[in-house]
Each structure stands twice: as structure tokens, then as C-alpha cells.
Amino acid sequence: MTSQPLQDDLDPQPVRHSEVVMEGRVWEVVRDEVDLGDAGTHVREYVRHPGAVAVVALDDEDRVCLVQQYRHPIRTRDWEIPAGLLDVAGEPAWKAAARELHEEADLTAGRWDLLVDLHPSPGGLDEAIRVFLARDVQSVAEDERHAREAEEHGMPVAWVALDDVVAAVLAGRLQNGILVSSLLAAHVAKERGWRDLRPHDAPWPQRPDAQGPDAQGSDAQGSGSAGGA
């Protein structure tokens, strides 16, 4: 028997009927009638999301850049890593991540690698998130910094040792899902000498606009502005 690699199978099932139940400012609530073959036809409701990117920015002292932001649904100012929506048409994911790092943390990075891909809540949300590891980070000049608004206005930024973040996660003091999964992944990747990291422009067929950028894992400028492990 041939051993196959452990992986999720992308296997869309036939949708007999679909309707948008609620159209929001960023996402929609969708109701689908899904044909599951022998299991019958069933109605499933979920949030349709444009997708997102996030960044683990690591400095030369193995400190991680964290931002603290108010999240109204949980009524909490939680610590997070810089992140944002895939809301610019035609923008490759790693460039969206670089933009978010600039806007939320006033940083640029000379080295980009792919850290981990996530589906944070596949039972009720189709959101796909790609998380990058950014190294060789530099501060953005004062006159080039982004004016932050709404929940990002006055947002605290902190540099915390990777081991201390992992300890806070395991102690239950940090609970943001993207932070938890990404920083635990970064900790494991570091222990493995970063050798398992994928290229920053690796294929991403699960991206919501799968026919757009990242579908085949290439971008217009190639990998010249990002480095390997």
C-alpha cells in the first residue's frame, strides 16, 4: 500500500440552490442547499468572507511584533499579530501582508516566507487566512507612516520574546485564534531551523478568489524581494 501525504481534500459538493440571506459591509451570510449524495440534500448557512493575511514579524532578537486592538464581538482588547483583509483586487497575498505590516506596525521587511495557512472556523465561515513570517524588519520613516483610524486609532504596538508569547498562549492569557496558531507554528518552525517554510508566493488554491493572484503561486515580480529560510 502506497503511503499518501496527510492533507485536506478540496472537494466541492453540488449546490442545488444558493441565496444571500444578509449582505454586510465586509461579508455576507449565505444559505446553500448542498447535495451530499447518499447523505441527502441539506441546507447549510455560513459567512462568506473575502479572506485575509497576517504577519509574524520577527526581529534579530527573536521578538515578535504584537498589536492590541479592540474587538467588539468579544468586548476585548486582545493582542494580535498584524493582519487584514484581501480587499485590493489583483494584489498577491504576500504584498497584502506587507501592506498590513506597514499600516498597522510601521514596519517593512526584507525577507518573506510562508508560515501557515488557516481555515479558522470551517463549520460556519469560509474565510481562508495566509500567515507569513517577516524578517529583516525595519521601521518606516515618520513621514511615511499610515494614519490609523477606528479600532486601530492609538493602537499599542509591542515587541515580545517569542518564547514569552508561547508561554502566554499556553497559560490562556492570549486567545486570539490567528495569534495562537501562528505563534505556535512559528515556535515549531524555529525549533526545526526554519527548514520547512514554504516560499512566500507558494500556490494558494483555497484563496477565496482562487482564479486570481496566488492560484498558481506566482506574481509579477517573482521572489526577488523575499528570501528563503
N, C-alpha and C positions, 0 to 999 in steps of 0.2 A: 504494500500500500504506500503510495507516494504521500509524503508529508507536505501539506499545504500551509503557507504562512497564515497566521491568525489575523483576520481582517474583517471589517464590516462589509456587507454586500449591498451595493447600491442597486435596489430592486423595486422601482416604482410599480405600484399596482394600479389597475384601471380605475379611473374616476368617472362614475356614471353621471354625476351632476355636481356642480360646484357653484357656490354663491358667496358673496362678501356680505357678512352679517353686520359688520361695523367697520367703517373707514375712519382711521385715526390720522393724527398729524404725521406720525412716523410709520406706524404699522397698521395692519388690518386683521380683523377676526374673520376667518373663513370657515364655511361649513361644506365639507365634501361627503359625497356618497361613494364609498370605496368598495370595490368588488374584490373580496378576499378569497375567491374561488370556492373551494369546498367549505370554507368557514362562513360563506354567505356574504351579503352586502350589508354594510354598516355605515352609520353616519359618524363622522369624526369632526370636531371643531378644534381649531388651533389658531395661533397667531402667526401671520405671515410677516417675516422680518427681512429687512434689506441686507442683513449680515453685518459683521463688524471685524475690526482688527484690534489688537492690543500689543503692548511692548513691555518686555522685561529689559530695562536699561541697566546695564551693569558697568560699574566703573572699575578702575585698576585695583581697588581695594576690596573687590567683591561685595560692594554695597549696591543695593537696588533702589532705584528711584520710585517712590510711592507718592501718590496724591490723595488728598482727603476731600470727599465730595458728599454733599447732602443728597440722599436718595429717598424721595418722598414715599414710594410704596412701602418701604420698611421703616420710615421715620428715623433714619440713622445717618450719621456722618461716618461713612465707612472708608477704610483705607483701601486703595485700589492701585493698579498699575495704569499708566496712560492708555486710553482706549477711545474708540469712536466708530461711528457708522461708516459703511461703504456707501457714501452718499454723493460721490463725484463720479459721473458717468465716464467709463473708459479708464479709470485710474487703477493700475495694478495694486494689489493688496499691500505690498511692502512699501510702496510710495504713500499709500494712505496711512500706514503706520508711521512713516517718517513725518508726515504732516501732523498727525496727532501728537507725536513726541515733541515737535516744535511748539504746537499750540498750547499743550497742557503743561509741559515741563520746561520749556525754553531750552531745549537741547537738540543737538544734531548728533549723528553717529557715523563713524567711518566704516563700520563693519556690521553687516546684517546677516543673520541666519534664521532659518525657520525652527521654532522651538516645538510647537504643538498645535494641533487642530482640535476644535471642540464643537460639540453639539450640547449646549448647556441644559436643555430640557426637552428632549425629543418627543416626549409624550404630548406636549401641548404647544410647542414652539418650533418653527422650522429654522431658527437662527443658526447660522454657522459662523464660528469665530476662528480666525487665524492669529496665532500669537507668535511674535518674533522676538529674538534675542538681539539686542543692540549693544555693541561695544565700541570702544574708542570714542566715547562720548565727549562732547564739547558744549559749553554754554553758548547760547545765542546772544549776540550783541544787544545791548539795552534798547537801541533804537529799532531793532528788528523783531522785537517780541510781540506776541499776539495779545490783543486786548480781550481778556476773558469776561464772559457775561453769564447771567443767570446763576445756576448752581456752581459754575466754575469761577465766579467772581470772588477774588480773595482766597482762592483755593490753596491750602497749605501744601507744600512740597517738602518731602523729607528723604534723606539718604540713609538707609538702614542695612546693616550687615545681612547678607543672605541667610546665614545660619540663624540670626535672631528672628527674621521673618518666618522661617520654617518653624521655629520653636513657638512663636505666637499662633501660627496656624494650628499646630498640634495641641496647643493648650486651649483652643477655642476662642481666642481673643480676636482673631481675624477670620471673617466668614464670607467675604466676597468670593463668589464662585470662580471668577476668572483669576483672581489673585491666588486663591488656594491651589487650583490645578496647575497654574503656570509656574508658581514658585516651587512647588513640589517637583514639577518636571525639570525646572532649572537646577534644582539641587541634585537630582539623579544624573542629569546630563553632565554637570560639573564633576561628579564622582567618577563618571566614565570618561573623563578627559575631553568632553565635548565632541567625541568622535562620531556620535550617532546623529548629529544635527543634519537636517536637510538643507539644500540651497534655498536662499531667500525667495527664489522665483520658481520653486517646485510646483508641479501641477496641482490644481485645487478644483477638482470636478464638483465638489459639494458646494462651491460658492453659489449663492442664490441666482446670480445671473451667469449661469455656467457656460453660456456661449460667448461671454465677454472675456475681459482680461483674466489671466490666471488659469483658464481652462486647460491649456496645453503647457503651462509652465514656462512662458517666455514673455518678455516685454521689449519695448522698443530699444532700450538702451543696454539690454543684456545684463550681465552681472558685474560690470566694471566698477560700480560704486558700492559693491558689497563684497564681503570676504567670506571664505570658508572657515571651518573650525581649525 
